Amino acid sequence: MGLFDKLKNEFIDIIDWVDNTNDTIVWKFPRYQNEIKMGAKLTVRESQVAVFMNEGKIADVFQPGMYTLSTENTPLLATLKGWKYGFNSPFKADIFFISTRQFIDQKWGTKNPITLSDPRFGFIELRSFGSFAFRVTDGAKFIKEIAGTDENFTTEEVTEQLRSMIVSKFTDAVGEGNIPVEKFAANMDELSKIGHEKLNADFVEYGLSITKFLVENVSMPEELKKEIFNYSRLNAIDMNKLAQFNTANAIGDAAKNQGLGGAGVGMGVGFGMGNMMTNMFNNANNVNQNTNQGNNTVPPPLTQFHVVVNGAQAGPFNLEQLQAMVNQGQLTRTTLVWKAGMANWAAAEAQPELVTLFNSVPPPIM
């Protein structure tokens, strides 16, 4: 073999990439120490783009097709190399092939619960998972923002980055979707659509397009599930009823404790249930009396107060029930109370209707 043939073999004449994998996104052409001969054949197949890089700077991008490399079809590279007058010497450049096909069945999920604020249930924690598909739409931007100079960049590497971004964007999308938390399970398609739109709006800056985004499951703590189920059983959306229901449950649990405090709370629950029954019977009697007497006037409303018992809201209670609570030590002068029309909770002794309740109770023994 002559010297000319030996030097000839040092030059690269054909540049292409035959992808035999299902997960390679970026593949660097193995130039090693060889130089690319001006006039070499570049083949870019369908679902590929080729990016030429010189000294860390992105030069020319080739779409699918066959090219004979020259200064005419590598204008940016020619500028970076400083070629003048069509100088056709061999050159060195990093060549990256990027797959633009669709990568499907990629999994995503929340490693940690995401926290949302709901106007009715307060701060809630949710977990979710699903699948997505994506493709590269801008090879140069993808290399610059995601892949860097990695010689063999696979879906496993990119999905680790994408999952974190997806969870963050999905959290924002759920917060902006205005879907009630109790309807998440029945609105997976809508959640998927909202997440898809949000992700594509943000991922374009990475040279990516999310072609499909699916939310397959949304889970929440069992306590929240029970609260939602109880809420759904109410006859109408009435937050006062929900608050009373939760308060009754909390007091009921506290009443199971041993000691005077537990017994007192249990009594408070009894008062509350008794008050509800009393109101029902009173309303029924008032209706009957008005019907019998032919009187259409509405009787004045009973004075009723809500009371804080062991840190939980209880009630409402009428004056007779409140007197019983005073006698049992459940209601003191400093106990916080509230009734309709009051802006805030206040001490019982500050309410004119309740002052007389404490006059019949002896002071504590010193």
GUKE-434571 format. One record per residue: residue in one letter; x, y, z of N, C-alpha, C, CB in turn. Coordinates in steps of 0.05 Angstrom, whole numbers, plus 5000, padded with zeros to 4 digits. Glycine has a CB too. Example, Ala and Ser with C-alpha at 12.3 -4.5 7.8 and 13.67 -1.06 7.14 Angstrom:
BEGIN
A526448865156524649105156526449345156522649115181/S525749555142527349795143525850015157528249885114/
//
This chain:
BEGIN
M501749765000500050005000501850255000498150005025/G501350434981502950674979502150875000502650784952/L503851085002503451295021500851445015505751495021/F500151474990497751614982495251464992497651664952/D495351194987493051024996492751035026493450734986/K494951035041494851035070493551295080497651005082/L494451515067493251775075490351795068494852005063/K489651665046486851675036485051535056486651535009/N486051315068484451175088484151325114485650905093/E485751525118485451685142483051865141487951845147/F482051915118479752105114477151955114480052265088/I475052085125472451965126470852055101470952055152/D469851865087468351925062465351905065469251735040/I464451735083461551685086460751725116460751395077/I458751885120457751945147454751885148458252255154/D454051695164451251625168450851485194450151445144/W448251425201447651295226445251105221446951495249/V445750845226443650645225442950575254444550395208/D440650655263439950615291438550345295438050845301/N439850175310438749905316437549885343440949695312/T437250115357436150115384433450245384438050255404/N432150225407429450355410429550585430427450145419/D431950645441431950845462434151055458432350705488/T435651045436437751245432436651495420439951125414/I437151715433436251975423438452125408435152155446/V440852125420443152265409445452065406444052515426/W446752065382449051895377451152055363448251645359/K453652055374455852205363457352035343457752305385/F457652135319459151985298462051955307459052135271/P463051705307465751645318467951735299466051345324/R468851975301470952085283473651995292470752385282/Y474051955318476651885329478752085320477451595321/Q480951985309483052165300482852235270485752045305/N480852125257480652165228479452435222478851945216/E480052535198478952785189476752735168481152965178/I474952925167472852895147473653035122470153025158/K473552895100474453005075472253175063475252775055/M472953415054471153585040470153435015472353855033/G467553415011466353254990465352985000468453214968/A465652935026464552685037461552675035465452655067/K460452435035457552395032456352375060456952135015/L454352535065452852535090449952435084452752815104/T449152225098446452125095444952155121446551825086/V442752305120441052345143438352205136440652645150/R437651995151435251845145432751975157435551565156/E430551875148428051975160428051935190425551835147/S426752125204426652125234429452175246425551865244/Q431152315230433852395241434452685233436052195230/V436152805248437553055239440453025247436153315253/A442153165233445053155239445853445246446653045214/V447353465268448353725278451353725278447253785307/F452553915264455453945263456154155285456454035235/M458254075300459154255322462154295319458454135350/N463054545322465854605320466754745345466454775295/E468654625360469754745384467554835403471654975377/G465654665407463454715426461254895416464654845450/K461454985391459455165380457855015359460655415368/I455155035361453454905341453655055315450554895351/A454254895294454455025267452054955250457054925253/D452254765232450154705213448454475222451254655185/V445854485215443954275221442854165194441654375239/F442953905191442053775166439553615171444353595154/Q437453665155435053515156435253265139432653695146/P433253085140433452835124434152885095430852675126/G436052725084436952745057439752655054436553035047/M440852675029443652605023445152855014443852375002/Y447452895026448953145021451853075013448853325045/T452953234996455853234990456953475004456453234959/L458553435024459553655041461353845026460953545066/S460754095028462354305015461954555031461654334985/T463454755024463155015038460455135032465455205031/E459255055010456655165002454455075021455955094974/N454454815028452254715046453054705075451354445036/T455454805082456254835110457055125115458554635117/P455355315110456155595111457055675139453855775102/L455655585160456455665187459055535195454255595207/L459355285188461955145194464255285179461754845187/A463755355154465755485138466555755151464755535109/T464555885162465156145175466856105200462556295182/L466055895216467555835240470455745234466155625257/K470755595213473355495205475055705192473155255186/G473755915183475256125170476156065142477656195186/W474755875128475455815100474856045082473955555091/K476556085064476256295044476556185016478156535050/Y475156304998475456234970474955934965478256314960/G473155814981472355534976474655344982471455494948/F476255395001478555225008477554945017480355345030/N478354735003477154475007478954275021476454354980/S480354365042482054185057480354015076484254335073/P481353785085479953625105479553785130481353365111/F477453715145476853865170475953675191474754085164/K476053775216475053625239472653765250477253595260/A470653605257468153715269466753485284466253845247/D465453555305463753365319461053345306463453435350/I460153105299457653065286455752905304458052925258/F453453015310451552885327449052815310450753055352/F448252565310445752485298443552485321445952205284/I441252595315439152605334436652475323438552905342/S435552295338433052155329430652335335432751885343/T429052385315426652555318424052385318426552765296/R424452125320421951955321420651985348422651665315/Q418251875350416751895375417551675394413751875370/F418251755419418951555440416451525458421451655457/I415251295457412751245471413051095497410751105452/D410851075512410650915536412850985556410850625529/Q413351245560415151335581413551385606416651595572/K414551295629413051305654413851555670413551055671/W411951665684412451885703410851835728411752165690/G411651955750410251925775411452115796410451635785/T409952165817410752345838412252175859408352495850/K414852225862416352085883415352165911419352135881/N414752425914413752525939410952645934415652745951/P409252665954406552775950406753065941404852755975/I404953145923404753425916402653565933404153465885/T403153805942401353945960399754145945402954075984/L397054135948395254325936393554455957393554195914/S392654695951390854835970388054835958391755125974/D386154715973383354705965381754885983382254405966/P379855045971378455235988376655106009376755415971/R375954856005374154716025375554526043372054566010/F377654386033378954186049381754276059379253926033/G382454526052385054626061387354506044385454566090/F389654476057391954366043391754066042394654446058/I392053956018391753666014394253566000389153605997/E394853306003397153185991396152965971399053056012/L397152975947396352785926398752645915394752925904/R398352405905400352265889399052195863401352005904/S400752185842399652135816401751995799398652385802/F400951845778402751725759401351685733403951455770/G402951635712401851595686404051545666400151835677/S403551605641405451555619405451795600404851295604/F407551815584407752035565409351945541408852285577/A409152095519410852045495411952315487409151905473/F414352315474415552565466417252515441417252685489/R417952745429419852735406421452995406418352695379/V423852975394425453215391424553365366428553135388/T423953625370423153795347425253995338420653945355/D427254045355429454225348431954105358428954515360/G433453965340435853825348437953995361437053685325/A438454225349440554405360439854505388440954645341/K437354575392436454675418436554455438433654795416/F435854205430435853985449438653925458434653735435/I440553925440443353875448444354095467445253865424/K443654345461444554565477443354565505443854825463/E440754495507439354525533439354265549436554605528/I439354035536439053775551441453595548436553635540/A442053515524444053305520446953385524443753185492/G447553635517450353725519452053575498451453675547/T454453485507456253345489456353045495459053465490/D454252945507454052655512454152505486451552585528/E455952305484456352165458454151965453458952025458/N452751875473450551685469448451735489451651385471/F446451895482444451995500441851835496443952295496/T440951695517438651515514436151625528439351245525/T433951495524431451585536431551555567429051415526/E433151365576433351325605434551585618435151085612/E436451705605437751945616435852185614440252005601/V434452215592432752445588430252435605432052485559/T429152195608426652165623427052235653425451885621/E429552185663430052265691429752565694432852175699/Q430652715674430353005675427553085669432253135654/L426252955650423553025642421552965664422752875617/R421952745679420052685700419852905721420852415714/S422153005729422253225749420753465738425053295757/M421253535713419953765701416953715698421153835675/I416153465691413353405687411853425713413053115676/V412953325735411553335761411153625769413153185783/S413253795764412954075771410854215755415654215767/K410854165729408954295711406154185716409754265682/F405953925722403353795727402153915752403653495730/T403753965773402754095797401454365791404954125818/D402854525774401854785767399254755751403854935750/A399154555733396854515716394454435733397354305695/V394754265752392554185770391554425785393453955789/G393454585795392554815811390955015794394954955822/E391655035768390255225750387855105736392255335730/G387454845740385254705725382454755736385854415724/N382254845761379654895774377854645774378255125759/I379054415777377454165779377254095809378753935763/P374854075820374554005848376053745854371553975856/V377253735878378953505884377353245885380353545911/E374753265893373153025895372452915867370653075910/K372953065846372352985819374752905802370853205804/F377152885816379552815801379252535788381952815820/A378252345803378052065793376352045769377051885815/A374352215767372452205744373252395721369652285753/N375552525724376352725704379252675696375953005714/M380052425693382852365685383452485657383252065685/D381452465639381952565612382352865612379652495593/E380853005628381153295629383753375642378753425645/L384453225664387053275676389353225657387453105701/S389153015641391152955621391353175600390552685607/K389053275591389053495571390353745582386153545562/I389653815607390754055619393754025622389454115647/G394653795632397553745635398953755609397953485649/H397753635588398953635561399453915551397253475541/E397454085553397654355543399754515559394954505545/K399854475585401754615601404554535595401154575631/L404954275592407654175587408754265560407653865588/N407054255539408054335513408654625512405954265492/A407254785527407755075527410555135539405655225543/D411454965557414055005571416354845559413754935600/F415754615546417854445536418954535509416954165534/V417654715496418554805470421354935472416555005457/E421955055495424555185499426754985501424455365523/Y426054725504428154515505428354365479427554325528/G426854455459426954325433425354065433429754265425/L423454035452421853795455418953845451422353675483/S417553635443414653645442413453405456413653665412/I411653445475410253225488407953145470409353305517/T408152915457406052835438403752705452407252645418/K404152595476401952475491402552495520401452175482/F400452555536400852565565398352455578401352855575/L398652245594396452115606396752105637396151825596/V394652175651394452145680392851885685393052395694/E394151695696392851435699391751385727394751215693/N392751535747391751505774392451755790392951245787/V390551825808390952035828390051925854389452305820/S391851905873391151795900391552005921392951555906/M390051965943390152155965389952005991387852365963/P390652136014390551996039387651886045391452176062/E387551666060385051546067383251736083385451296083/E384451906100382852096116381352286098384652246136/L382752386077381552566058379352436042383652696040/K379852176035377752036020375152016037378751746013/K375551946062373151926079371752186082373951816107/E373252406084372052666087370552736061374252876093/I371652676038370352726013367752566010372152675989/F367952306018365552136017363352246035366251846025/N364152326059362152446078360952696066363352496105/Y362652856054361753106042359753056020364153266032/S360352846004358552785981355852695990359752585963/R355652596015353052496025351252716035353552296047/L352352956038350653176047348553236026352353426053/N346153326035344053376017344653605998341453436032/A346153806007346954035991349754125999344854265994/I350954285982353654385989353354606009355154495963/D353754526034353354716057355754686075350654656072/M357554876074360054856089359554866119361955076081/N357354996128356754996156356054706166354355176162/K354654566148354054286155356654116156352154166135/L358354166137360854016137362554076162362554086112/A362654336170364154406194362954276219364254716197/Q360254276220358854156243359353856244355854216243/F359353736220359753446218362553376228359353346189/N364553526218367353466226367753516256369353636210/T366453726266366653796295365453576312365354066301/A363153476303361853256318363553016318359153196306/N364852946296366652716295369052756314367652666266/A370252996313372553056330371753036360373653326324/I369453146367368653136395367952846403366153316400/G366752696384366152416390368652256395364652296367/D370752306380373252166385374452246412375252226363/A374252506419375352596444373752486468375352906445/A371252436463369552336485370252056493366652346477/K371751916476372551646482374851636503373351496457/N376151866506378351876525377251846554379852146522/Q378951756572378151716599378451986614379951506613/G376952016636377252246654375052446650379952376648/L375152656666373152856667372952996640373653056689/G375253056628375253206603373653046582378053256593/G374152786580372752626561369852616566373852346560/A369052596592366152586599364852846592365752526628/G366253066597365053326591364653366561366853556601/V366553276545366253306516363953136507368853226502/G363852886517361552716510358952846516361752456525/M358852986539356353126546355853346526356553246574/G358053486516357653686496356453576471360253826490/V357353336463356253216439353353156443357752956433/G352753056467349852996473348153246471349552876501/F349253466482347753726480347353796451349253946494/G349453766434349253836406347153676392351853816392/M347153406397345153236384342353296394345852946388/G342253346420339653416432338653676421339853436462/N340453866417339654116406338554086378341954316406/M339853916361338853876335336053746335340753696319/M335653556353332953436355330953636365333053186374/T331753796384329953996395329154196374331254146418/N331054276358330354466336328354346317332854556321/M328754086310326953956292324153946303327953676286/F323853866329321253856341320054126344321353716368/N321654326352320654596355319654706329322854786366/N321154656307320254746281317554616273322354696260/A317454356279314954216272312654326289315253916277/N313054376315310854476332310054756323311754476361/N312054916316311355186308309655186282313855346303/V310355006264308754986239305854896246310054786220/N305654696264302954606271301354826284303154356289/Q302554966303301155176317300255396298302855296339/N302055476280301355686262299155596243303755766245/T299155336236297055236218294455236232297854956208/N294355136258291855116273290755386278292354966298/Q292455586285291455846292291056026268293355976312/G291955926244291656096220293456336221288756186217/N295456326237297356546240299756506223298156586270/N300356686205302656656186305156786196301856766159/T305056896221307457026231309656826238306857196255/V312156896233314356716239315356766267316656746218/P315656566285316556616312319456706312316356356329/P320156876331322956976332324956746335323257176355/P327256766323329256556325330256526354331556606306/L330956276360332056216387334956326388331955916393/T335756416411338556496415340256246418338856686440/Q342156216400343855986400346756066397343055786378/F348555926411351355986410352955736403352356106436/H355055766387357155556384359155596406358455566355/V360355376416362155386439364655226432360855266464/V366955336441369555186437369855006461371955386435/V369854746456370154546477372654386472367654356479/N374554396490377154246487378454306459376653946490/G378254556451379654636427378054586402382154506425/A375554476404373954416380371354556382373554106378/Q370254626359367654766357365354576362367354906330/A363454656379361154486385358654666384361454346413/G356354536380353954696379352654696352354454976388/P350554866348349855076367348054976391348355296353/F348155126413346655056437344755286444348554986461/N342355216455340555436464341355496493337555346462/L339855696505340655796532340255576553338956036539/E338255406551337855196571340254996570335255046566/Q341054926546343354746544345954876554343654646515/L346255136548348655276557348655296587348655556545/Q346255326600346155336630347155066641343255396640/A346354846628347254586637350254556634345754356621/M351354666613354254646609355654816629354954746580/V354555046638355655206659355755046685354155466663/N353554916691353354766716355354536717350454646719/Q355954416693357854196692360754296688357154016669/G361154556687363854666684364954666656365654506701/Q363254596636364054596609364154876597362254416592/L362555056607362455326597363155516620359655396586/T365355666617366155866637365956146625369055806646/R366656336642366456616633368456676610366956806656/T370656526610372756586589372556406565375456556601/T370556216565370256046542369456206518368055826548/L370656136495370056276470367456176458372356236449/V365756366450363156306439362756476414360856356460/W360756386398360156536374357256476366362056456350/K355856686356353156646345352956806319351056746365/A350856746304350456876279350457176282347856776265/G351957316266352057606267354557716280349757706283/M356057536295358557626307360757596287359157456332/A362557796287364857786268366957586277366058066266/N367357556303369457376313368557236338372157536318/W370057036346369456896372370157086395371156636374/A368657066417369057246440368557096465367357506438/A369457206488369057076514366057076521370657216536/A365156866535362356846541361357076559361756576555/E363057166578362257376596361757636582364357406618/A362657666557362257916542359557916527364457956522/Q357957696529355457676516353157726536355057406502/P351557936531349358006550347457766555347758236539/E346957606535345157376538346257166557344457256512/L348857156561350056936576350957026604352456836561/V350957276609351957376635350357256658351757676637/T347757236655346057136677346456836682343057186671/L347556696663347956406667350056346688348856276640/F351956536693354056486712353356586740356556626702/N351056736743350356836770349456616789348157046767/S348356396778347356186795349455976802344956056782/V351856016793353955816797355955926817355455736770/P356455786840358255886860361155906849358255706885/P362656086858365456116850367155876859366656376860/P369355816846371055596855372155636883373255556835/I372455416898373555426925376555486924373055156940/M377455686939380255756938381855546954380656046951/
//
